Amino acid sequence: MTPYIQKENVETTELDGEWILLNTDQLTITKLNEVGGLCWSLLNKEQTAESLALAVSEKFKSTEDKEQLKKDMEEFLSHLDECGLIENVN
């Protein structure tokens, strides 16, 4: 699994259950829902799709298939990476 962490150039605000991320290098804004916000807050330390899937499953008492949840987290991390919000730790 590929570990990721937040980039330092991102300002974060939580407002009414949504997270707003401002990439100060690219001047882009990304909005996240509550689940995305949880994942974002965990990414202040090294995380993988698998570790995020486990955290989401525990926090929200998810009954979703573990493999599907892991796949969803991989897609989420890919999106954050494309937006320049996280970086590969390796």
HTML snippet that shows the backbone in 3Dmol.js (N, CA, C, O; Angstrom):
<script src="https://3Dmol.org/build/3Dmol-min.js"></script>
<div id="view" style="width:600px;height:400px;position:relative"></div>
<script>
const pdb = `
ATOM      1  N   MET A   1       0.829  -1.191   0.000  1.00  0.00           N
ATOM      2  CA  MET A   1       0.000   0.000   0.000  1.00  0.00           C
ATOM      3  C   MET A   1       0.872   1.253   0.000  1.00  0.00           C
ATOM      4  O   MET A   1       1.905   1.316   0.667  1.00  0.00           O
ATOM      5  N   THR A   2       0.435   2.223  -0.750  1.00  0.00           N
ATOM      6  CA  THR A   2       1.154   3.487  -0.844  1.00  0.00           C
ATOM      7  C   THR A   2       0.728   4.424   0.289  1.00  0.00           C
ATOM      8  O   THR A   2      -0.458   4.721   0.429  1.00  0.00           O
ATOM      9  N   PRO A   3       1.675   4.889   1.092  1.00  0.00           N
ATOM     10  CA  PRO A   3       1.331   5.831   2.166  1.00  0.00           C
ATOM     11  C   PRO A   3       1.326   7.275   1.665  1.00  0.00           C
ATOM     12  O   PRO A   3       2.170   7.669   0.859  1.00  0.00           O
ATOM     13  N   TYR A   4       0.370   8.049   2.152  1.00  0.00           N
ATOM     14  CA  TYR A   4       0.243   9.464   1.792  1.00  0.00           C
ATOM     15  C   TYR A   4       0.160  10.309   3.051  1.00  0.00           C
ATOM     16  O   TYR A   4      -0.129   9.812   4.139  1.00  0.00           O
ATOM     17  N   ILE A   5       0.422  11.610   2.876  1.00  0.00           N
ATOM     18  CA  ILE A   5       0.313  12.575   3.966  1.00  0.00           C
ATOM     19  C   ILE A   5      -0.098  13.921   3.365  1.00  0.00           C
ATOM     20  O   ILE A   5       0.142  14.178   2.185  1.00  0.00           O
ATOM     21  N   GLN A   6      -0.715  14.775   4.177  1.00  0.00           N
ATOM     22  CA  GLN A   6      -1.107  16.113   3.716  1.00  0.00           C
ATOM     23  C   GLN A   6       0.119  16.914   3.292  1.00  0.00           C
ATOM     24  O   GLN A   6       1.188  16.797   3.892  1.00  0.00           O
ATOM     25  N   LYS A   7      -0.047  17.725   2.256  1.00  0.00           N
ATOM     26  CA  LYS A   7       0.998  18.684   1.907  1.00  0.00           C
ATOM     27  C   LYS A   7       0.871  19.875   2.852  1.00  0.00           C
ATOM     28  O   LYS A   7      -0.204  20.138   3.390  1.00  0.00           O
ATOM     29  N   GLU A   8       1.956  20.579   3.045  1.00  0.00           N
ATOM     30  CA  GLU A   8       1.969  21.696   3.988  1.00  0.00           C
ATOM     31  C   GLU A   8       1.307  22.952   3.436  1.00  0.00           C
ATOM     32  O   GLU A   8       0.991  23.866   4.198  1.00  0.00           O
ATOM     33  N   ASN A   9       1.092  23.012   2.131  1.00  0.00           N
ATOM     34  CA  ASN A   9       0.574  24.225   1.489  1.00  0.00           C
ATOM     35  C   ASN A   9      -0.949  24.265   1.429  1.00  0.00           C
ATOM     36  O   ASN A   9      -1.515  24.897   0.537  1.00  0.00           O
ATOM     37  N   VAL A  10      -1.617  23.600   2.368  1.00  0.00           N
ATOM     38  CA  VAL A  10      -3.078  23.500   2.333  1.00  0.00           C
ATOM     39  C   VAL A  10      -3.671  24.109   3.600  1.00  0.00           C
ATOM     40  O   VAL A  10      -3.340  23.707   4.715  1.00  0.00           O
ATOM     41  N   GLU A  11      -4.554  25.084   3.407  1.00  0.00           N
ATOM     42  CA  GLU A  11      -5.312  25.678   4.514  1.00  0.00           C
ATOM     43  C   GLU A  11      -6.646  24.942   4.601  1.00  0.00           C
ATOM     44  O   GLU A  11      -7.256  24.640   3.575  1.00  0.00           O
ATOM     45  N   THR A  12      -7.099  24.653   5.814  1.00  0.00           N
ATOM     46  CA  THR A  12      -8.301  23.848   6.015  1.00  0.00           C
ATOM     47  C   THR A  12      -9.285  24.564   6.931  1.00  0.00           C
ATOM     48  O   THR A  12      -8.905  25.149   7.945  1.00  0.00           O
ATOM     49  N   THR A  13     -10.574  24.504   6.544  1.00  0.00           N
ATOM     50  CA  THR A  13     -11.643  25.052   7.366  1.00  0.00           C
ATOM     51  C   THR A  13     -12.804  24.068   7.381  1.00  0.00           C
ATOM     52  O   THR A  13     -13.167  23.512   6.344  1.00  0.00           O
ATOM     53  N   GLU A  14     -13.385  23.856   8.556  1.00  0.00           N
ATOM     54  CA  GLU A  14     -14.583  23.022   8.662  1.00  0.00           C
ATOM     55  C   GLU A  14     -15.769  23.944   8.888  1.00  0.00           C
ATOM     56  O   GLU A  14     -15.728  24.821   9.751  1.00  0.00           O
ATOM     57  N   LEU A  15     -16.830  23.742   8.105  1.00  0.00           N
ATOM     58  CA  LEU A  15     -18.007  24.593   8.197  1.00  0.00           C
ATOM     59  C   LEU A  15     -19.258  23.758   7.964  1.00  0.00           C
ATOM     60  O   LEU A  15     -19.449  23.226   6.871  1.00  0.00           O
ATOM     61  N   ASP A  16     -20.103  23.636   8.966  1.00  0.00           N
ATOM     62  CA  ASP A  16     -21.375  22.907   8.861  1.00  0.00           C
ATOM     63  C   ASP A  16     -21.202  21.493   8.314  1.00  0.00           C
ATOM     64  O   ASP A  16     -21.950  21.076   7.431  1.00  0.00           O
ATOM     65  N   GLY A  17     -20.225  20.757   8.830  1.00  0.00           N
ATOM     66  CA  GLY A  17     -20.037  19.370   8.423  1.00  0.00           C
ATOM     67  C   GLY A  17     -19.306  19.189   7.110  1.00  0.00           C
ATOM     68  O   GLY A  17     -19.088  18.057   6.679  1.00  0.00           O
ATOM     69  N   GLU A  18     -18.921  20.281   6.462  1.00  0.00           N
ATOM     70  CA  GLU A  18     -18.132  20.202   5.233  1.00  0.00           C
ATOM     71  C   GLU A  18     -16.739  20.741   5.513  1.00  0.00           C
ATOM     72  O   GLU A  18     -16.550  21.623   6.351  1.00  0.00           O
ATOM     73  N   TRP A  19     -15.786  20.201   4.809  1.00  0.00           N
ATOM     74  CA  TRP A  19     -14.409  20.660   4.924  1.00  0.00           C
ATOM     75  C   TRP A  19     -14.051  21.374   3.636  1.00  0.00           C
ATOM     76  O   TRP A  19     -14.347  20.894   2.542  1.00  0.00           O
ATOM     77  N   ILE A  20     -13.409  22.525   3.776  1.00  0.00           N
ATOM     78  CA  ILE A  20     -12.971  23.294   2.618  1.00  0.00           C
ATOM     79  C   ILE A  20     -11.448  23.358   2.673  1.00  0.00           C
ATOM     80  O   ILE A  20     -10.867  23.831   3.649  1.00  0.00           O
ATOM     81  N   LEU A  21     -10.809  22.871   1.600  1.00  0.00           N
ATOM     82  CA  LEU A  21      -9.355  22.824   1.527  1.00  0.00           C
ATOM     83  C   LEU A  21      -8.885  23.808   0.470  1.00  0.00           C
ATOM     84  O   LEU A  21      -9.339  23.761  -0.674  1.00  0.00           O
ATOM     85  N   LEU A  22      -7.992  24.686   0.841  1.00  0.00           N
ATOM     86  CA  LEU A  22      -7.432  25.664  -0.085  1.00  0.00           C
ATOM     87  C   LEU A  22      -5.969  25.329  -0.322  1.00  0.00           C
ATOM     88  O   LEU A  22      -5.149  25.388   0.594  1.00  0.00           O
ATOM     89  N   ASN A  23      -5.653  24.977  -1.566  1.00  0.00           N
ATOM     90  CA  ASN A  23      -4.269  24.733  -1.960  1.00  0.00           C
ATOM     91  C   ASN A  23      -3.663  26.092  -2.284  1.00  0.00           C
ATOM     92  O   ASN A  23      -3.987  26.689  -3.310  1.00  0.00           O
ATOM     93  N   THR A  24      -2.791  26.580  -1.419  1.00  0.00           N
ATOM     94  CA  THR A  24      -2.255  27.930  -1.576  1.00  0.00           C
ATOM     95  C   THR A  24      -1.232  28.043  -2.703  1.00  0.00           C
ATOM     96  O   THR A  24      -0.932  29.152  -3.144  1.00  0.00           O
ATOM     97  N   ASP A  25      -0.695  26.929  -3.175  1.00  0.00           N
ATOM     98  CA  ASP A  25       0.227  26.961  -4.314  1.00  0.00           C
ATOM     99  C   ASP A  25      -0.530  27.067  -5.629  1.00  0.00           C
ATOM    100  O   ASP A  25      -0.166  27.855  -6.503  1.00  0.00           O
ATOM    101  N   GLN A  26      -1.590  26.266  -5.764  1.00  0.00           N
ATOM    102  CA  GLN A  26      -2.347  26.224  -7.015  1.00  0.00           C
ATOM    103  C   GLN A  26      -3.592  27.109  -6.980  1.00  0.00           C
ATOM    104  O   GLN A  26      -4.275  27.265  -7.992  1.00  0.00           O
ATOM    105  N   LEU A  27      -3.884  27.686  -5.816  1.00  0.00           N
ATOM    106  CA  LEU A  27      -5.078  28.521  -5.626  1.00  0.00           C
ATOM    107  C   LEU A  27      -6.352  27.794  -6.044  1.00  0.00           C
ATOM    108  O   LEU A  27      -7.177  28.329  -6.785  1.00  0.00           O
ATOM    109  N   THR A  28      -6.495  26.558  -5.551  1.00  0.00           N
ATOM    110  CA  THR A  28      -7.693  25.767  -5.819  1.00  0.00           C
ATOM    111  C   THR A  28      -8.405  25.480  -4.506  1.00  0.00           C
ATOM    112  O   THR A  28      -7.788  25.439  -3.442  1.00  0.00           O
ATOM    113  N   ILE A  29      -9.719  25.280  -4.604  1.00  0.00           N
ATOM    114  CA  ILE A  29     -10.542  24.952  -3.445  1.00  0.00           C
ATOM    115  C   ILE A  29     -11.178  23.588  -3.677  1.00  0.00           C
ATOM    116  O   ILE A  29     -11.705  23.313  -4.755  1.00  0.00           O
ATOM    117  N   THR A  30     -11.125  22.740  -2.659  1.00  0.00           N
ATOM    118  CA  THR A  30     -11.732  21.418  -2.713  1.00  0.00           C
ATOM    119  C   THR A  30     -12.656  21.281  -1.510  1.00  0.00           C
ATOM    120  O   THR A  30     -12.261  21.581  -0.383  1.00  0.00           O
ATOM    121  N   LYS A  31     -13.899  20.823  -1.748  1.00  0.00           N
ATOM    122  CA  LYS A  31     -14.857  20.610  -0.660  1.00  0.00           C
ATOM    123  C   LYS A  31     -14.968  19.117  -0.374  1.00  0.00           C
ATOM    124  O   LYS A  31     -15.006  18.295  -1.289  1.00  0.00           O
ATOM    125  N   LEU A  32     -15.020  18.785   0.909  1.00  0.00           N
ATOM    126  CA  LEU A  32     -15.162  17.399   1.340  1.00  0.00           C
ATOM    127  C   LEU A  32     -16.369  17.270   2.258  1.00  0.00           C
ATOM    128  O   LEU A  32     -16.700  18.191   3.004  1.00  0.00           O
ATOM    129  N   ASN A  33     -17.022  16.109   2.191  1.00  0.00           N
ATOM    130  CA  ASN A  33     -18.114  15.834   3.119  1.00  0.00           C
ATOM    131  C   ASN A  33     -17.532  15.335   4.448  1.00  0.00           C
ATOM    132  O   ASN A  33     -16.318  15.371   4.647  1.00  0.00           O
ATOM    133  N   GLU A  34     -18.377  14.881   5.332  1.00  0.00           N
ATOM    134  CA  GLU A  34     -17.942  14.458   6.662  1.00  0.00           C
ATOM    135  C   GLU A  34     -16.944  13.303   6.607  1.00  0.00           C
ATOM    136  O   GLU A  34     -15.957  13.294   7.343  1.00  0.00           O
ATOM    137  N   VAL A  35     -17.202  12.334   5.736  1.00  0.00           N
ATOM    138  CA  VAL A  35     -16.289  11.192   5.610  1.00  0.00           C
ATOM    139  C   VAL A  35     -14.945  11.662   5.060  1.00  0.00           C
ATOM    140  O   VAL A  35     -13.890  11.277   5.563  1.00  0.00           O
ATOM    141  N   GLY A  36     -14.993  12.497   4.024  1.00  0.00           N
ATOM    142  CA  GLY A  36     -13.762  13.046   3.464  1.00  0.00           C
ATOM    143  C   GLY A  36     -12.998  13.869   4.488  1.00  0.00           C
ATOM    144  O   GLY A  36     -11.768  13.837   4.530  1.00  0.00           O
ATOM    145  N   GLY A  37     -13.734  14.608   5.313  1.00  0.00           N
ATOM    146  CA  GLY A  37     -13.112  15.412   6.360  1.00  0.00           C
ATOM    147  C   GLY A  37     -12.399  14.556   7.396  1.00  0.00           C
ATOM    148  O   GLY A  37     -11.311  14.900   7.858  1.00  0.00           O
ATOM    149  N   LEU A  38     -13.022  13.437   7.757  1.00  0.00           N
ATOM    150  CA  LEU A  38     -12.372  12.506   8.684  1.00  0.00           C
ATOM    151  C   LEU A  38     -11.065  12.009   8.078  1.00  0.00           C
ATOM    152  O   LEU A  38     -10.022  12.009   8.732  1.00  0.00           O
ATOM    153  N   CYS A  39     -11.139  11.589   6.826  1.00  0.00           N
ATOM    154  CA  CYS A  39      -9.937  11.082   6.152  1.00  0.00           C
ATOM    155  C   CYS A  39      -8.868  12.164   6.074  1.00  0.00           C
ATOM    156  O   CYS A  39      -7.690  11.902   6.318  1.00  0.00           O
ATOM    157  N   TRP A  40      -9.284  13.385   5.732  1.00  0.00           N
ATOM    158  CA  TRP A  40      -8.333  14.490   5.644  1.00  0.00           C
ATOM    159  C   TRP A  40      -7.645  14.718   6.992  1.00  0.00           C
ATOM    160  O   TRP A  40      -6.428  14.895   7.046  1.00  0.00           O
ATOM    161  N   SER A  41      -8.415  14.712   8.069  1.00  0.00           N
ATOM    162  CA  SER A  41      -7.816  14.957   9.382  1.00  0.00           C
ATOM    163  C   SER A  41      -6.825  13.852   9.752  1.00  0.00           C
ATOM    164  O   SER A  41      -5.826  14.113  10.421  1.00  0.00           O
ATOM    165  N   LEU A  42      -7.097  12.630   9.320  1.00  0.00           N
ATOM    166  CA  LEU A  42      -6.175  11.524   9.599  1.00  0.00           C
ATOM    167  C   LEU A  42      -4.899  11.625   8.767  1.00  0.00           C
ATOM    168  O   LEU A  42      -3.850  11.111   9.156  1.00  0.00           O
ATOM    169  N   LEU A  43      -4.999  12.290   7.625  1.00  0.00           N
ATOM    170  CA  LEU A  43      -3.845  12.416   6.733  1.00  0.00           C
ATOM    171  C   LEU A  43      -2.798  13.410   7.244  1.00  0.00           C
ATOM    172  O   LEU A  43      -1.821  13.685   6.547  1.00  0.00           O
ATOM    173  N   ASN A  44      -2.990  13.952   8.447  1.00  0.00           N
ATOM    174  CA  ASN A  44      -1.916  14.764   9.024  1.00  0.00           C
ATOM    175  C   ASN A  44      -0.756  13.869   9.444  1.00  0.00           C
ATOM    176  O   ASN A  44       0.340  14.344   9.744  1.00  0.00           O
ATOM    177  N   LYS A  45      -1.018  12.562   9.460  1.00  0.00           N
ATOM    178  CA  LYS A  45       0.010  11.541   9.659  1.00  0.00           C
ATOM    179  C   LYS A  45      -0.093  10.562   8.494  1.00  0.00           C
ATOM    180  O   LYS A  45      -1.118  10.496   7.815  1.00  0.00           O
ATOM    181  N   GLU A  46       0.949   9.824   8.276  1.00  0.00           N
ATOM    182  CA  GLU A  46       1.016   8.861   7.173  1.00  0.00           C
ATOM    183  C   GLU A  46      -0.170   7.892   7.207  1.00  0.00           C
ATOM    184  O   GLU A  46      -0.448   7.271   8.233  1.00  0.00           O
ATOM    185  N   GLN A  47      -0.872   7.772   6.058  1.00  0.00           N
ATOM    186  CA  GLN A  47      -2.035   6.884   5.946  1.00  0.00           C
ATOM    187  C   GLN A  47      -2.022   6.176   4.592  1.00  0.00           C
ATOM    188  O   GLN A  47      -1.479   6.687   3.612  1.00  0.00           O
ATOM    189  N   THR A  48      -2.626   4.998   4.560  1.00  0.00           N
ATOM    190  CA  THR A  48      -2.838   4.266   3.313  1.00  0.00           C
ATOM    191  C   THR A  48      -4.343   4.146   3.083  1.00  0.00           C
ATOM    192  O   THR A  48      -5.138   4.465   3.967  1.00  0.00           O
ATOM    193  N   ALA A  49      -4.724   3.689   1.906  1.00  0.00           N
ATOM    194  CA  ALA A  49      -6.144   3.464   1.626  1.00  0.00           C
ATOM    195  C   ALA A  49      -6.720   2.469   2.629  1.00  0.00           C
ATOM    196  O   ALA A  49      -7.857   2.613   3.078  1.00  0.00           O
ATOM    197  N   GLU A  50      -5.937   1.477   2.969  1.00  0.00           N
ATOM    198  CA  GLU A  50      -6.392   0.455   3.909  1.00  0.00           C
ATOM    199  C   GLU A  50      -6.610   1.036   5.313  1.00  0.00           C
ATOM    200  O   GLU A  50      -7.615   0.731   5.956  1.00  0.00           O
ATOM    201  N   SER A  51      -5.687   1.860   5.787  1.00  0.00           N
ATOM    202  CA  SER A  51      -5.840   2.432   7.133  1.00  0.00           C
ATOM    203  C   SER A  51      -7.011   3.411   7.186  1.00  0.00           C
ATOM    204  O   SER A  51      -7.711   3.491   8.195  1.00  0.00           O
ATOM    205  N   LEU A  52      -7.224   4.158   6.098  1.00  0.00           N
ATOM    206  CA  LEU A  52      -8.368   5.073   6.048  1.00  0.00           C
ATOM    207  C   LEU A  52      -9.684   4.299   6.006  1.00  0.00           C
ATOM    208  O   LEU A  52     -10.650   4.677   6.667  1.00  0.00           O
ATOM    209  N   ALA A  53      -9.720   3.219   5.231  1.00  0.00           N
ATOM    210  CA  ALA A  53     -10.933   2.399   5.139  1.00  0.00           C
ATOM    211  C   ALA A  53     -11.297   1.835   6.509  1.00  0.00           C
ATOM    212  O   ALA A  53     -12.470   1.804   6.881  1.00  0.00           O
ATOM    213  N   LEU A  54     -10.304   1.397   7.246  1.00  0.00           N
ATOM    214  CA  LEU A  54     -10.543   0.862   8.587  1.00  0.00           C
ATOM    215  C   LEU A  54     -11.088   1.947   9.514  1.00  0.00           C
ATOM    216  O   LEU A  54     -12.027   1.702  10.271  1.00  0.00           O
ATOM    217  N   ALA A  55     -10.507   3.135   9.460  1.00  0.00           N
ATOM    218  CA  ALA A  55     -10.959   4.244  10.312  1.00  0.00           C
ATOM    219  C   ALA A  55     -12.392   4.647   9.984  1.00  0.00           C
ATOM    220  O   ALA A  55     -13.192   4.891  10.887  1.00  0.00           O
ATOM    221  N   VAL A  56     -12.718   4.718   8.697  1.00  0.00           N
ATOM    222  CA  VAL A  56     -14.080   5.080   8.273  1.00  0.00           C
ATOM    223  C   VAL A  56     -15.066   4.013   8.722  1.00  0.00           C
ATOM    224  O   VAL A  56     -16.145   4.325   9.227  1.00  0.00           O
ATOM    225  N   SER A  57     -14.692   2.762   8.538  1.00  0.00           N
ATOM    226  CA  SER A  57     -15.555   1.649   8.930  1.00  0.00           C
ATOM    227  C   SER A  57     -15.850   1.687  10.429  1.00  0.00           C
ATOM    228  O   SER A  57     -16.987   1.463  10.845  1.00  0.00           O
ATOM    229  N   GLU A  58     -14.839   1.968  11.229  1.00  0.00           N
ATOM    230  CA  GLU A  58     -15.020   2.020  12.682  1.00  0.00           C
ATOM    231  C   GLU A  58     -15.828   3.240  13.114  1.00  0.00           C
ATOM    232  O   GLU A  58     -16.726   3.125  13.948  1.00  0.00           O
ATOM    233  N   LYS A  59     -15.518   4.398  12.558  1.00  0.00           N
ATOM    234  CA  LYS A  59     -16.177   5.647  12.957  1.00  0.00           C
ATOM    235  C   LYS A  59     -17.660   5.649  12.597  1.00  0.00           C
ATOM    236  O   LYS A  59     -18.499   6.056  13.401  1.00  0.00           O
ATOM    237  N   PHE A  60     -17.978   5.193  11.384  1.00  0.00           N
ATOM    238  CA  PHE A  60     -19.350   5.276  10.896  1.00  0.00           C
ATOM    239  C   PHE A  60     -20.085   3.942  10.959  1.00  0.00           C
ATOM    240  O   PHE A  60     -21.173   3.794  10.403  1.00  0.00           O
ATOM    241  N   LYS A  61     -19.480   2.980  11.637  1.00  0.00           N
ATOM    242  CA  LYS A  61     -20.105   1.652  11.782  1.00  0.00           C
ATOM    243  C   LYS A  61     -20.586   1.127  10.425  1.00  0.00           C
ATOM    244  O   LYS A  61     -21.704   0.629  10.292  1.00  0.00           O
ATOM    245  N   SER A  62     -19.717   1.253   9.434  1.00  0.00           N
ATOM    246  CA  SER A  62     -20.048   0.895   8.055  1.00  0.00           C
ATOM    247  C   SER A  62     -20.228  -0.609   7.895  1.00  0.00           C
ATOM    248  O   SER A  62     -19.456  -1.406   8.429  1.00  0.00           O
ATOM    249  N   THR A  63     -21.257  -0.975   7.154  1.00  0.00           N
ATOM    250  CA  THR A  63     -21.477  -2.376   6.814  1.00  0.00           C
ATOM    251  C   THR A  63     -21.063  -2.645   5.371  1.00  0.00           C
ATOM    252  O   THR A  63     -21.248  -3.748   4.856  1.00  0.00           O
ATOM    253  N   GLU A  64     -20.502  -1.625   4.724  1.00  0.00           N
ATOM    254  CA  GLU A  64     -20.051  -1.772   3.342  1.00  0.00           C
ATOM    255  C   GLU A  64     -18.919  -2.794   3.275  1.00  0.00           C
ATOM    256  O   GLU A  64     -18.116  -2.919   4.200  1.00  0.00           O
ATOM    257  N   ASP A  65     -18.874  -3.518   2.165  1.00  0.00           N
ATOM    258  CA  ASP A  65     -17.828  -4.489   1.911  1.00  0.00           C
ATOM    259  C   ASP A  65     -16.455  -3.834   2.102  1.00  0.00           C
ATOM    260  O   ASP A  65     -16.197  -2.759   1.559  1.00  0.00           O
ATOM    261  N   LYS A  66     -15.589  -4.476   2.864  1.00  0.00           N
ATOM    262  CA  LYS A  66     -14.269  -3.908   3.181  1.00  0.00           C
ATOM    263  C   LYS A  66     -13.442  -3.642   1.927  1.00  0.00           C
ATOM    264  O   LYS A  66     -12.742  -2.632   1.850  1.00  0.00           O
ATOM    265  N   GLU A  67     -13.515  -4.536   0.950  1.00  0.00           N
ATOM    266  CA  GLU A  67     -12.755  -4.339  -0.291  1.00  0.00           C
ATOM    267  C   GLU A  67     -13.290  -3.143  -1.072  1.00  0.00           C
ATOM    268  O   GLU A  67     -12.515  -2.391  -1.662  1.00  0.00           O
ATOM    269  N   GLN A  68     -14.603  -2.965  -1.080  1.00  0.00           N
ATOM    270  CA  GLN A  68     -15.193  -1.817  -1.775  1.00  0.00           C
ATOM    271  C   GLN A  68     -14.807  -0.519  -1.073  1.00  0.00           C
ATOM    272  O   GLN A  68     -14.500   0.477  -1.727  1.00  0.00           O
ATOM    273  N   LEU A  69     -14.825  -0.533   0.231  1.00  0.00           N
ATOM    274  CA  LEU A  69     -14.441   0.648   1.001  1.00  0.00           C
ATOM    275  C   LEU A  69     -12.975   1.000   0.744  1.00  0.00           C
ATOM    276  O   LEU A  69     -12.632   2.175   0.608  1.00  0.00           O
ATOM    277  N   LYS A  70     -12.121  -0.004   0.680  1.00  0.00           N
ATOM    278  CA  LYS A  70     -10.703   0.229   0.382  1.00  0.00           C
ATOM    279  C   LYS A  70     -10.547   0.820  -1.017  1.00  0.00           C
ATOM    280  O   LYS A  70      -9.742   1.728  -1.223  1.00  0.00           O
ATOM    281  N   LYS A  71     -11.314   0.305  -1.976  1.00  0.00           N
ATOM    282  CA  LYS A  71     -11.273   0.831  -3.346  1.00  0.00           C
ATOM    283  C   LYS A  71     -11.733   2.295  -3.361  1.00  0.00           C
ATOM    284  O   LYS A  71     -11.139   3.130  -4.044  1.00  0.00           O
ATOM    285  N   ASP A  72     -12.788   2.596  -2.607  1.00  0.00           N
ATOM    286  CA  ASP A  72     -13.273   3.978  -2.511  1.00  0.00           C
ATOM    287  C   ASP A  72     -12.186   4.896  -1.945  1.00  0.00           C
ATOM    288  O   ASP A  72     -12.016   6.022  -2.412  1.00  0.00           O
ATOM    289  N   MET A  73     -11.458   4.414  -0.945  1.00  0.00           N
ATOM    290  CA  MET A  73     -10.385   5.216  -0.346  1.00  0.00           C
ATOM    291  C   MET A  73      -9.235   5.412  -1.335  1.00  0.00           C
ATOM    292  O   MET A  73      -8.613   6.474  -1.357  1.00  0.00           O
ATOM    293  N   GLU A  74      -8.950   4.397  -2.150  1.00  0.00           N
ATOM    294  CA  GLU A  74      -7.913   4.537  -3.177  1.00  0.00           C
ATOM    295  C   GLU A  74      -8.303   5.625  -4.171  1.00  0.00           C
ATOM    296  O   GLU A  74      -7.462   6.429  -4.573  1.00  0.00           O
ATOM    297  N   GLU A  75      -9.572   5.655  -4.570  1.00  0.00           N
ATOM    298  CA  GLU A  75     -10.060   6.684  -5.487  1.00  0.00           C
ATOM    299  C   GLU A  75     -10.011   8.066  -4.825  1.00  0.00           C
ATOM    300  O   GLU A  75      -9.647   9.052  -5.468  1.00  0.00           O
ATOM    301  N   PHE A  76     -10.371   8.134  -3.561  1.00  0.00           N
ATOM    302  CA  PHE A  76     -10.330   9.389  -2.816  1.00  0.00           C
ATOM    303  C   PHE A  76      -8.898   9.925  -2.748  1.00  0.00           C
ATOM    304  O   PHE A  76      -8.658  11.105  -3.003  1.00  0.00           O
ATOM    305  N   LEU A  77      -7.955   9.057  -2.404  1.00  0.00           N
ATOM    306  CA  LEU A  77      -6.552   9.462  -2.334  1.00  0.00           C
ATOM    307  C   LEU A  77      -6.034   9.898  -3.699  1.00  0.00           C
ATOM    308  O   LEU A  77      -5.269  10.857  -3.803  1.00  0.00           O
ATOM    309  N   SER A  78      -6.449   9.201  -4.732  1.00  0.00           N
ATOM    310  CA  SER A  78      -6.048   9.570  -6.091  1.00  0.00           C
ATOM    311  C   SER A  78      -6.552  10.971  -6.430  1.00  0.00           C
ATOM    312  O   SER A  78      -5.828  11.769  -7.024  1.00  0.00           O
ATOM    313  N   HIS A  79      -7.788  11.265  -6.053  1.00  0.00           N
ATOM    314  CA  HIS A  79      -8.365  12.588  -6.309  1.00  0.00           C
ATOM    315  C   HIS A  79      -7.604  13.677  -5.542  1.00  0.00           C
ATOM    316  O   HIS A  79      -7.281  14.724  -6.104  1.00  0.00           O
ATOM    317  N   LEU A  80      -7.321  13.428  -4.271  1.00  0.00           N
ATOM    318  CA  LEU A  80      -6.571  14.405  -3.481  1.00  0.00           C
ATOM    319  C   LEU A  80      -5.177  14.626  -4.061  1.00  0.00           C
ATOM    320  O   LEU A  80      -4.668  15.747  -4.067  1.00  0.00           O
ATOM    321  N   ASP A  81      -4.568  13.549  -4.547  1.00  0.00           N
ATOM    322  CA  ASP A  81      -3.239  13.646  -5.153  1.00  0.00           C
ATOM    323  C   ASP A  81      -3.293  14.491  -6.425  1.00  0.00           C
ATOM    324  O   ASP A  81      -2.429  15.339  -6.649  1.00  0.00           O
ATOM    325  N   GLU A  82      -4.311  14.255  -7.255  1.00  0.00           N
ATOM    326  CA  GLU A  82      -4.485  15.032  -8.488  1.00  0.00           C
ATOM    327  C   GLU A  82      -4.700  16.513  -8.181  1.00  0.00           C
ATOM    328  O   GLU A  82      -4.285  17.375  -8.956  1.00  0.00           O
ATOM    329  N   CYS A  83      -5.341  16.807  -7.062  1.00  0.00           N
ATOM    330  CA  CYS A  83      -5.595  18.198  -6.659  1.00  0.00           C
ATOM    331  C   CYS A  83      -4.382  18.834  -5.978  1.00  0.00           C
ATOM    332  O   CYS A  83      -4.416  20.013  -5.627  1.00  0.00           O
ATOM    333  N   GLY A  84      -3.319  18.062  -5.791  1.00  0.00           N
ATOM    334  CA  GLY A  84      -2.110  18.593  -5.172  1.00  0.00           C
ATOM    335  C   GLY A  84      -2.219  18.800  -3.677  1.00  0.00           C
ATOM    336  O   GLY A  84      -1.527  19.646  -3.112  1.00  0.00           O
ATOM    337  N   LEU A  85      -3.094  18.026  -3.026  1.00  0.00           N
ATOM    338  CA  LEU A  85      -3.339  18.209  -1.596  1.00  0.00           C
ATOM    339  C   LEU A  85      -2.552  17.250  -0.710  1.00  0.00           C
ATOM    340  O   LEU A  85      -2.319  17.534   0.465  1.00  0.00           O
ATOM    341  N   ILE A  86      -2.143  16.115  -1.273  1.00  0.00           N
ATOM    342  CA  ILE A  86      -1.379  15.124  -0.518  1.00  0.00           C
ATOM    343  C   ILE A  86      -0.151  14.736  -1.325  1.00  0.00           C
ATOM    344  O   ILE A  86      -0.041  15.031  -2.516  1.00  0.00           O
ATOM    345  N   GLU A  87       0.767  14.067  -0.641  1.00  0.00           N
ATOM    346  CA  GLU A  87       1.960  13.586  -1.334  1.00  0.00           C
ATOM    347  C   GLU A  87       2.292  12.179  -0.863  1.00  0.00           C
ATOM    348  O   GLU A  87       1.990  11.787   0.264  1.00  0.00           O
ATOM    349  N   ASN A  88       2.925  11.434  -1.763  1.00  0.00           N
ATOM    350  CA  ASN A  88       3.380  10.090  -1.469  1.00  0.00           C
ATOM    351  C   ASN A  88       4.551  10.192  -0.503  1.00  0.00           C
ATOM    352  O   ASN A  88       5.489  10.954  -0.739  1.00  0.00           O
ATOM    353  N   VAL A  89       4.502   9.435   0.573  1.00  0.00           N
ATOM    354  CA  VAL A  89       5.547   9.497   1.587  1.00  0.00           C
ATOM    355  C   VAL A  89       6.837   8.839   1.098  1.00  0.00           C
ATOM    356  O   VAL A  89       7.930   9.237   1.501  1.00  0.00           O
ATOM    357  N   ASN A  90       6.713   7.846   0.241  1.00  0.00           N
ATOM    358  CA  ASN A  90       7.916   7.133  -0.239  1.00  0.00           C
ATOM    359  C   ASN A  90       8.702   7.990  -1.134  1.00  0.00           C
ATOM    360  O   ASN A  90       9.744   7.569  -1.636  1.00  0.00           O
TER     361      ASN A  90
END
`;
const viewer = $3Dmol.createViewer("view");
viewer.addModel(pdb, "pdb");
viewer.setStyle({}, {cartoon: {color: "spectrum"}});
viewer.zoomTo();
viewer.render();
</script>
